[in-house]
Amino acid sequence: MPKIIDKYLMDTGWLFQYRDTLSACPGCSPAGETRCRFCTLCRGLVTGLVKRLASSIMAAFAHQPNSEKPMPATPPSHTMFDIAIIGAGVVGCALARRLVLDGARVVVLEKAAELLDGASKANSAILHTGFDAPPGSLEQKCVAAGYREYLEIRESLGLPLLQSGAMVLAWNEAELAALDSLIDKARQNGVADVSRLSRAQILAREPQLSAGVKGGFLVPGEFLIDPWSSAHSYILQALANGAEIRRNTEVLSGRLKGEHWVLETSQGAVCAAQVISCAGLYGDIVDARLLGRAMFRINPRKGQFVVFDKPAAALVKSIILPVPSKTTKGVVICRTIFGNLLVGPTAEEQESRTDAATEAATLADLREKGIKMLPALANCEVAASYAGLRPATEYSDFQITRHGAQNYISVGGIRSTGLSAALGIARHVAALLPATAFRKAPVEHPAMVPATRLSAYHPRDWEAAGHGGIICHCELVTKREIEAALAGPLPPTTLQGLKRRTRVGMGRCQGFYCTAALAALTKGRLVPPIGEEGA
């Protein structure tokens, strides 16, 4: 057996791949001596190599030792996709929709058990106009295009929209002095309806705000949306028109064989002519696994939020935006589409790509910042808190690059505006692909899959007859809504997935009263089952 393994290693060049893997990192030497203490990028690279090696050896031993049958040059047509999308966050879901509608056969590969399990699961849920993006940047172009398309398709997909508008407010003299340049930037970005507001005009619009406000300006087109139903609608429309999605499928490595990719995944090989990485917090690792190098480095940035109970939403109608800094849009106060009021986010640099824990001191500080701007919040209770991770890079703009010779597009560095920009990013990436990436004609009459409407400001299922009873009274989630999610074309496999589809257990009591009924209703459907560790 050792001789077989030795021969396998030499024939396949694994020792050289290991050496080249470490040399791909600027902090590690070709000899494998790690000056960066085996950094996160290298760990990801080598983990992929080791997993691929293990699966390859097992596959080799499954055949007769004297078997010389070669691997076919082109896989059977029924296993070949036009495009493989890596990552099922909001950008990956929007891309799947766009490329399927444009005529491509698409498969989406997601390493987690659920969609939206990374950077897309936690944000402020604002549909941005892009008024404050750097003029001429790719981010600005994608946000503006995504904003327009969302407004075009939202009614056909049943997506909620709360037309709140926003005010950018200055709380000191330095911020007040910066307002004119921000207004000029907005107009350069095509957002022409912004208008300067005096202190008196601001307080007339929002009388609960602190009298300490100095001035500001109005951005009428900033709206509030549902951050989860939008992405689910994109992927469900893609599936209804021929796409496939594979969850629990991590891309470990891959190689370009002639005109197509063979991707080695945790669930077996996947073949596609083109590969698009939308891997979010793991974008640099996936690029390095497949291209041998990364064009950027992900620097995770945590944003913590405080969510006030539903009565607080009556205190303010507009989105209250701060004067942004170079690194963050700052702390926002706004309603949510679900009827709460949130304050956040923070902007905390960290190494971990998974640590989305909240911290009591930080949440207390956010609450105080909220009260300083909106004093009546002092009398409102906090119902929940959460944190999200944004895949920031060393660059200020989106990092979207086509590697034409490798049939590969990298989509990275999509930060806080990803929800707004997703549809625009999808159109931009589609335009980068060669015409040969689309084997069929564009879908002339695409199937539509209406979203589950969870908005507190629009009609809900509990108001209609025959809903089977309310399971979650905090969020008014019905038995019919839960059963529909479990029986749908992309049923949730985890409790978190079910929450993002229905909001069950996400209210004031955080599932205290509905968990027993929910456990019975979902028995045998979720992994792990409700009540077990990790659910």
C-alpha positions as CSV (number, residue, x, y, z in Angstrom):
1,M,0.0,0.0,0.0
2,P,2.7,2.6,0.8
3,K,4.3,2.1,-2.7
4,I,0.9,2.8,-4.3
5,I,0.6,6.0,-2.2
6,D,4.2,7.1,-3.0
7,K,3.6,6.5,-6.7
8,Y,0.3,8.4,-6.5
9,L,1.9,11.4,-4.9
10,M,4.7,11.5,-7.5
11,D,2.4,10.9,-10.5
12,T,-0.1,13.6,-9.4
13,G,2.5,16.1,-8.2
14,W,1.0,16.5,-4.8
15,L,4.3,17.3,-3.1
16,F,4.8,20.1,-5.6
17,Q,1.3,21.4,-5.1
18,Y,1.9,21.6,-1.4
19,R,5.1,23.6,-1.9
20,D,3.4,25.9,-4.5
21,T,0.4,26.3,-2.1
22,L,2.6,27.9,0.6
23,S,4.6,29.9,-1.9
24,A,1.3,31.5,-3.1
25,C,1.2,33.4,0.2
26,P,3.4,36.4,0.4
27,G,4.0,35.7,4.1
28,C,5.2,32.1,3.6
29,S,8.4,30.9,2.0
30,P,8.5,28.3,-0.8
31,A,10.2,25.8,1.5
32,G,7.2,25.9,3.8
33,E,8.8,27.9,6.6
34,T,5.9,30.1,7.7
35,R,6.8,33.6,8.6
36,C,3.1,34.4,9.0
37,R,2.6,31.6,11.4
38,F,0.5,29.6,8.9
39,C,-1.9,32.3,8.2
40,T,-5.7,31.9,7.5
41,L,-5.2,31.9,3.8
42,C,-2.6,29.2,3.9
43,R,-4.7,27.1,6.3
44,G,-7.6,27.3,3.8
45,L,-5.4,26.4,0.9
46,V,-3.7,23.4,2.6
47,T,-7.0,22.2,4.0
48,G,-8.4,22.1,0.5
49,L,-5.4,20.2,-0.7
50,V,-5.5,17.7,2.1
51,K,-9.2,17.0,1.6
52,R,-8.8,16.6,-2.1
53,L,-5.8,14.3,-1.6
54,A,-7.9,12.1,0.8
55,S,-10.9,11.8,-1.5
56,S,-8.6,11.2,-4.5
57,I,-6.7,8.3,-2.8
58,M,-10.0,6.8,-1.7
59,A,-11.3,7.0,-5.3
60,A,-8.1,5.5,-6.6
61,F,-8.3,2.5,-4.2
62,A,-11.9,1.9,-5.2
63,H,-10.7,0.7,-8.6
64,Q,-8.7,-2.4,-9.5
65,P,-4.9,-1.7,-9.2
66,N,-4.3,-2.6,-12.8
67,S,-7.2,-0.5,-14.1
68,E,-5.9,1.9,-16.8
69,K,-9.2,3.3,-17.9
70,P,-8.7,7.0,-18.6
71,M,-11.0,9.7,-17.4
72,P,-13.2,11.0,-20.3
73,A,-12.0,14.2,-21.8
74,T,-15.5,15.7,-21.6
75,P,-18.1,14.6,-19.0
76,P,-21.5,13.3,-20.2
77,S,-23.6,16.3,-21.3
78,H,-26.1,15.8,-18.6
79,T,-23.4,16.6,-16.0
80,M,-22.0,19.6,-17.7
81,F,-23.1,23.1,-16.6
82,D,-22.5,26.3,-18.4
83,I,-21.7,28.1,-15.2
84,A,-21.0,27.1,-11.6
85,I,-21.5,29.8,-9.0
86,I,-19.7,29.3,-5.7
87,G,-21.6,30.8,-2.8
88,A,-25.3,31.3,-2.2
89,G,-25.3,34.7,-0.5
90,V,-27.5,37.5,-1.9
91,V,-25.0,38.1,-4.8
92,G,-24.8,34.4,-5.7
93,C,-28.6,34.1,-5.7
94,A,-28.9,37.3,-7.8
95,L,-26.3,36.0,-10.3
96,A,-28.1,32.6,-10.6
97,R,-31.3,34.4,-11.5
98,R,-29.7,36.7,-14.1
99,L,-27.6,34.0,-15.8
100,V,-30.5,31.5,-16.0
101,L,-32.8,34.2,-17.4
102,D,-30.1,35.0,-20.0
103,G,-30.0,31.4,-21.2
104,A,-27.3,29.6,-19.1
105,R,-27.5,26.3,-17.4
106,V,-26.4,27.1,-13.8
107,V,-25.5,25.3,-10.7
108,V,-25.0,27.1,-7.3
109,L,-22.6,25.5,-4.9
110,E,-22.9,26.4,-1.2
111,K,-20.7,25.0,1.5
112,A,-23.2,25.6,4.3
113,A,-26.4,23.8,5.0
114,E,-28.4,26.9,4.2
115,L,-28.5,30.0,2.0
116,L,-27.5,33.4,3.3
117,D,-25.4,31.7,6.0
118,G,-22.4,34.1,5.7
119,A,-22.1,37.9,5.1
120,S,-25.7,38.0,3.8
121,K,-27.5,36.9,6.9
122,A,-27.1,40.1,8.9
123,N,-27.3,43.7,7.7
124,S,-29.4,46.9,8.1
125,A,-31.7,46.0,5.2
126,I,-31.6,49.4,3.5
127,L,-32.1,49.7,-0.3
128,H,-29.4,52.3,-1.0
129,T,-29.4,54.7,-3.9
130,G,-25.6,54.9,-3.9
131,F,-25.7,58.6,-3.2
132,D,-22.5,58.4,-1.1
133,A,-20.5,55.9,-3.1
134,P,-17.2,57.1,-4.7
135,P,-18.3,58.6,-8.1
136,G,-17.3,56.4,-11.0
137,S,-16.6,53.4,-8.8
138,L,-17.8,50.0,-9.6
139,E,-19.7,49.9,-6.4
140,Q,-21.6,53.1,-7.3
141,K,-22.5,51.7,-10.8
142,C,-23.6,48.3,-9.3
143,V,-25.6,49.9,-6.5
144,A,-27.4,52.3,-8.9
145,A,-28.2,49.5,-11.3
146,G,-29.3,47.1,-8.5
147,Y,-31.5,49.8,-7.1
148,R,-33.3,50.4,-10.4
149,E,-33.8,46.7,-11.1
150,Y,-35.2,46.0,-7.6
151,L,-37.8,48.6,-8.1
152,E,-38.6,47.2,-11.6
153,I,-39.1,43.6,-10.4
154,R,-40.3,43.9,-6.8
155,E,-44.1,43.8,-7.6
156,S,-43.8,40.7,-9.9
157,L,-41.8,38.9,-7.2
158,G,-44.0,40.2,-4.3
159,L,-41.1,41.9,-2.6
160,P,-42.0,44.4,0.1
161,L,-40.8,48.0,0.1
162,L,-41.1,50.6,2.8
163,Q,-40.7,54.1,1.2
164,S,-39.3,55.8,4.2
165,G,-36.7,58.1,2.8
166,A,-33.5,59.0,4.7
167,M,-31.9,62.0,6.3
168,V,-28.2,62.4,6.6
169,L,-27.7,64.3,9.9
170,A,-24.8,66.3,11.3
171,W,-24.3,66.3,15.1
172,N,-21.3,68.6,15.3
173,E,-19.7,71.5,13.4
174,A,-17.2,69.2,11.5
175,E,-20.0,67.1,10.2
176,L,-22.1,70.1,9.3
177,A,-19.2,71.4,7.2
178,A,-19.0,68.1,5.3
179,L,-22.7,68.2,4.2
180,D,-22.2,70.3,1.0
181,S,-19.5,67.9,-0.4
182,L,-21.8,64.9,0.3
183,I,-24.6,66.6,-1.5
184,D,-22.3,67.3,-4.5
185,K,-21.2,63.7,-4.5
186,A,-24.8,62.5,-4.5
187,R,-25.6,64.7,-7.6
188,Q,-22.4,63.4,-9.3
189,N,-23.8,59.9,-8.7
190,G,-27.1,60.8,-10.4
191,V,-29.1,61.1,-7.1
192,A,-30.4,64.6,-8.0
193,D,-33.4,64.8,-5.6
194,V,-31.3,65.4,-2.4
195,S,-32.1,68.6,-0.6
196,R,-30.5,70.5,2.3
197,L,-32.5,70.6,5.5
198,S,-32.2,73.1,8.3
199,R,-32.3,72.1,12.0
200,A,-35.9,73.3,12.2
201,Q,-36.9,71.3,9.1
202,I,-35.4,68.2,10.4
203,L,-37.2,68.5,13.8
204,A,-40.5,69.2,11.9
205,R,-40.1,66.0,10.0
206,E,-38.9,63.9,13.0
207,P,-39.9,65.6,16.2
208,Q,-38.5,62.9,18.5
209,L,-35.0,63.5,17.4
210,S,-32.6,65.3,19.8
211,A,-32.6,69.1,19.6
212,G,-28.8,68.8,19.4
213,V,-28.9,68.1,15.6
214,K,-27.1,70.8,13.6
215,G,-28.4,70.2,10.1
216,G,-28.6,67.7,7.3
217,F,-30.0,66.7,4.0
218,L,-32.9,64.6,2.6
219,V,-32.4,61.5,0.4
220,P,-36.0,60.6,-0.6
221,G,-35.1,57.4,-2.5
222,E,-33.5,55.5,0.4
223,F,-36.0,52.7,1.3
224,L,-36.3,49.7,3.6
225,I,-36.6,46.1,2.4
226,D,-36.6,42.5,3.6
227,P,-33.0,41.3,3.4
228,W,-33.9,37.6,3.2
229,S,-37.0,37.3,1.0
230,S,-35.2,39.2,-1.8
231,A,-32.4,36.7,-2.0
232,H,-34.8,33.7,-1.6
233,S,-36.9,35.2,-4.5
234,Y,-33.9,35.5,-6.7
235,I,-32.8,31.8,-6.2
236,L,-36.3,30.5,-6.3
237,Q,-36.9,32.2,-9.7
238,A,-33.6,30.7,-10.9
239,L,-34.6,27.2,-9.8
240,A,-38.1,27.6,-11.4
241,N,-36.4,28.4,-14.7
242,G,-33.8,25.5,-14.7
243,A,-31.0,26.3,-12.2
244,E,-29.8,23.8,-9.6
245,I,-28.4,24.4,-6.1
246,R,-26.3,22.0,-4.0
247,R,-26.0,22.8,-0.3
248,N,-23.4,21.3,2.0
249,T,-21.1,21.4,-1.0
250,E,-17.7,23.0,-0.3
251,V,-15.4,23.6,-3.2
252,L,-12.1,22.1,-2.2
253,S,-10.1,22.4,-5.4
254,G,-10.4,22.3,-9.2
255,R,-8.7,22.2,-12.5
256,L,-9.4,23.6,-15.9
257,K,-9.4,20.6,-18.4
258,G,-9.4,22.1,-21.9
259,E,-12.6,24.1,-22.1
260,H,-14.2,23.2,-18.8
261,W,-13.6,23.1,-15.1
262,V,-13.7,20.0,-12.9
263,L,-14.4,21.2,-9.4
264,E,-13.7,18.8,-6.6
265,T,-16.2,19.3,-3.8
266,S,-17.2,17.7,-0.5
267,Q,-20.0,16.0,-2.4
268,G,-18.1,14.9,-5.5
269,A,-17.0,16.4,-8.8
270,V,-18.9,19.2,-10.6
271,C,-18.2,20.1,-14.2
272,A,-18.8,23.6,-15.7
273,A,-17.5,25.6,-18.6
274,Q,-17.3,28.8,-16.5
275,V,-16.8,29.3,-12.8
276,I,-17.9,32.4,-10.8
277,S,-16.8,32.8,-7.2
278,C,-19.1,34.7,-5.0
279,A,-17.7,33.2,-1.8
280,G,-18.0,36.3,0.3
281,L,-15.9,35.9,3.5
282,Y,-13.9,33.1,1.8
283,G,-13.5,34.8,-1.5
284,D,-9.7,35.0,-1.3
285,I,-9.4,31.4,-0.2
286,V,-11.6,30.0,-3.0
287,D,-9.6,32.1,-5.6
288,A,-6.4,30.7,-4.2
289,R,-7.7,27.1,-4.3
290,L,-8.7,27.4,-7.9
291,L,-6.3,29.9,-9.4
292,G,-3.3,29.4,-7.2
293,R,-3.4,33.0,-6.0
294,A,-5.7,35.6,-4.6
295,M,-6.1,39.1,-6.0
296,F,-7.2,40.5,-2.6
297,R,-7.3,39.5,1.0
298,I,-10.5,39.4,3.1
299,N,-10.3,41.4,6.3
300,P,-13.5,40.6,8.1
301,R,-15.3,43.6,9.6
302,K,-17.9,42.9,12.3
303,G,-21.0,45.1,12.7
304,Q,-23.1,44.7,15.8
305,F,-26.8,45.9,16.0
306,V,-29.3,46.5,18.8
307,V,-32.9,45.8,17.9
308,F,-35.6,47.6,20.0
309,D,-39.0,46.2,20.6
310,K,-41.8,47.1,18.1
311,P,-43.3,50.1,20.0
312,A,-40.0,51.9,19.3
313,A,-40.7,51.9,15.5
314,A,-43.4,54.6,16.1
315,L,-40.7,57.1,17.2
316,V,-39.2,57.7,13.7
317,K,-40.3,57.4,10.1
318,S,-37.1,58.3,8.2
319,I,-33.9,56.4,8.0
320,I,-31.4,58.4,10.2
321,L,-28.0,58.2,8.6
322,P,-24.8,59.7,9.9
323,V,-22.1,61.6,8.0
324,P,-20.1,58.6,6.8
325,S,-16.4,58.0,7.4
326,K,-13.7,56.5,5.2
327,T,-14.3,53.0,6.7
328,T,-18.0,52.9,7.5
329,K,-21.4,54.4,6.9
330,G,-21.6,54.8,10.6
331,V,-24.4,54.1,13.1
332,V,-27.9,54.2,11.6
333,I,-31.3,54.4,13.3
334,C,-34.1,53.0,11.2
335,R,-37.2,50.9,11.3
336,T,-37.1,47.4,10.0
337,I,-39.5,46.0,7.5
338,F,-40.6,43.6,10.3
339,G,-41.8,46.4,12.6
340,N,-38.9,46.9,15.0
341,L,-36.3,49.7,15.2
342,L,-32.6,49.0,15.0
343,V,-29.4,50.9,15.9
344,G,-26.1,50.0,14.4
345,P,-23.8,48.8,13.1
346,T,-20.4,49.0,14.6
347,A,-17.3,48.5,12.4
348,E,-14.8,46.2,14.1
349,E,-11.8,44.7,12.3
350,Q,-11.1,41.1,13.2
351,E,-9.2,38.0,12.0
352,S,-12.1,35.5,12.4
353,R,-14.3,34.8,9.4
354,T,-16.9,33.1,11.6
355,D,-17.1,35.0,15.0
356,A,-20.3,37.0,14.9
357,A,-20.7,37.1,18.6
358,T,-22.2,40.2,20.2
359,E,-20.6,41.9,23.3
360,A,-22.6,43.4,26.1
361,A,-20.4,46.5,26.5
362,T,-20.6,47.3,22.7
363,L,-24.4,46.8,22.7
364,A,-24.7,49.1,25.7
365,D,-22.7,51.7,23.9
366,L,-24.9,51.4,20.8
367,R,-28.0,51.8,22.9
368,E,-26.5,55.0,24.4
369,K,-25.7,56.3,21.0
370,G,-29.2,55.7,19.9
371,I,-30.7,57.4,22.9
372,K,-28.4,60.4,22.4
373,M,-29.9,60.9,18.9
374,L,-33.4,59.7,19.7
375,P,-34.0,60.4,23.5
376,A,-37.3,58.6,23.7
377,L,-35.4,55.3,23.1
378,A,-34.5,55.4,26.8
379,N,-38.1,54.3,27.5
380,C,-38.0,51.4,25.0
381,E,-36.9,47.9,25.6
382,V,-34.3,46.1,23.6
383,A,-35.8,42.9,22.1
384,A,-32.8,41.4,20.4
385,S,-29.2,41.9,19.1
386,Y,-27.2,40.5,16.3
387,A,-23.9,40.9,14.5
388,G,-22.9,40.5,10.9
389,L,-19.5,40.1,9.2
390,R,-18.6,42.1,6.1
391,P,-16.0,40.8,3.6
392,A,-13.9,44.0,3.5
393,T,-10.6,43.9,1.6
394,E,-7.5,46.2,1.4
395,Y,-9.3,48.0,-1.5
396,S,-12.1,50.5,-1.2
397,D,-14.0,49.3,-4.2
398,F,-15.7,46.0,-5.2
399,Q,-13.2,43.5,-6.6
400,I,-14.7,41.9,-9.7
401,T,-12.2,40.4,-12.1
402,R,-12.6,38.2,-15.2
403,H,-9.7,35.8,-15.7
404,G,-10.5,35.0,-19.4
405,A,-7.9,32.4,-20.0
406,Q,-9.1,30.4,-16.9
407,N,-12.9,30.8,-17.7
408,Y,-13.2,32.3,-14.2
409,I,-14.7,35.4,-12.6
410,S,-13.9,36.5,-9.1
411,V,-16.5,38.6,-7.3
412,G,-15.1,39.9,-4.0
413,G,-15.0,42.7,-1.5
414,I,-18.8,43.2,-1.6
415,R,-19.4,45.0,1.7
416,S,-22.3,46.7,3.3
417,T,-24.0,47.7,0.0
418,G,-24.2,44.1,-1.3
419,L,-27.9,43.8,-0.7
420,S,-28.6,46.9,-2.8
421,A,-25.9,46.1,-5.4
422,A,-26.7,42.4,-5.9
423,L,-28.9,42.7,-9.0
424,G,-26.5,45.3,-10.5
425,I,-23.5,43.0,-9.8
426,A,-25.3,40.2,-11.5
427,R,-25.8,42.3,-14.7
428,H,-22.2,43.5,-14.6
429,V,-20.9,39.9,-14.3
430,A,-23.2,38.7,-17.0
431,A,-21.8,41.3,-19.4
432,L,-18.2,40.0,-18.7
433,L,-19.0,36.5,-19.8
434,P,-18.4,35.4,-23.4
435,A,-21.5,34.7,-25.6
436,T,-20.6,31.0,-25.6
437,A,-21.4,30.9,-21.9
438,F,-25.1,30.9,-22.8
439,R,-26.1,27.8,-24.7
440,K,-29.8,28.7,-24.9
441,A,-31.8,31.8,-25.8
442,P,-32.8,34.1,-23.0
443,V,-36.0,33.0,-21.2
444,E,-38.8,34.9,-22.9
445,H,-41.5,34.3,-20.3
446,P,-39.8,33.4,-17.1
447,A,-41.6,31.6,-14.3
448,M,-42.3,33.9,-11.3
449,V,-42.2,32.7,-7.7
450,P,-43.7,35.3,-5.3
451,A,-41.9,35.9,-2.1
452,T,-43.3,35.0,1.3
453,R,-44.3,38.5,2.6
454,L,-43.1,39.0,6.2
455,S,-43.4,42.8,6.3
456,A,-45.3,44.3,9.2
457,Y,-46.4,47.1,6.9
458,H,-48.1,44.9,4.3
459,P,-50.8,42.2,4.4
460,R,-49.8,39.0,6.2
461,D,-51.0,35.4,6.2
462,W,-52.4,35.6,9.7
463,E,-55.0,38.1,8.4
464,A,-56.4,35.5,5.9
465,A,-58.7,32.7,6.7
466,G,-57.6,29.0,7.0
467,H,-54.0,29.7,8.2
468,G,-54.2,26.8,10.7
469,G,-53.4,28.9,13.8
470,I,-50.6,31.2,14.9
471,I,-47.5,29.4,16.0
472,C,-45.2,32.4,16.8
473,H,-47.3,35.2,18.4
474,C,-44.4,37.7,18.6
475,E,-44.0,37.7,14.9
476,L,-47.5,36.5,13.9
477,V,-46.2,33.5,12.0
478,T,-48.9,30.9,11.0
479,K,-48.8,27.2,10.8
480,R,-49.6,27.5,7.1
481,E,-46.5,29.7,6.5
482,I,-44.2,27.2,8.3
483,E,-45.7,24.2,6.4
484,A,-45.4,26.1,3.1
485,A,-41.7,26.8,3.8
486,L,-41.1,23.1,4.7
487,A,-42.8,21.9,1.6
488,G,-41.4,24.4,-0.8
489,P,-39.0,23.9,-3.7
490,L,-36.0,24.9,-1.4
491,P,-37.1,23.8,2.0
492,P,-35.0,24.9,5.0
493,T,-32.8,22.2,6.6
494,T,-31.9,24.1,9.7
495,L,-33.7,26.2,12.3
496,Q,-31.9,29.3,11.2
497,G,-33.0,28.6,7.6
498,L,-36.6,28.4,8.7
499,K,-36.3,31.6,10.7
500,R,-35.0,33.5,7.7
501,R,-37.9,32.2,5.6
502,T,-40.7,32.8,8.2
503,R,-39.2,34.8,11.2
504,V,-40.6,32.2,13.5
505,G,-38.9,32.5,16.9
506,M,-37.3,35.8,16.1
507,G,-39.6,38.1,18.2
508,R,-39.4,39.5,21.7
509,C,-39.5,36.1,23.5
510,Q,-36.9,34.6,21.0
511,G,-38.8,31.4,20.7
512,F,-39.5,30.8,24.4
513,Y,-43.2,30.3,23.9
514,C,-43.3,28.7,20.4
515,T,-40.4,26.3,20.5
516,A,-42.4,23.3,21.7
517,A,-45.0,23.7,19.0
518,L,-42.3,24.4,16.4
519,A,-40.3,21.3,17.4
520,A,-43.4,19.1,16.8
521,L,-44.2,20.8,13.5
522,T,-40.7,20.3,12.2
523,K,-39.9,16.8,13.6
524,G,-37.7,15.0,11.2
525,R,-37.2,18.0,8.9
526,L,-34.3,20.0,10.5
527,V,-30.7,19.1,11.3
528,P,-30.0,19.2,14.2
529,P,-33.6,18.9,15.5
530,I,-35.0,21.8,17.6
531,G,-33.9,21.2,21.2
532,E,-30.6,19.6,20.4
533,E,-27.2,21.4,20.7
534,G,-26.4,23.5,17.7
535,A,-30.0,24.1,16.6
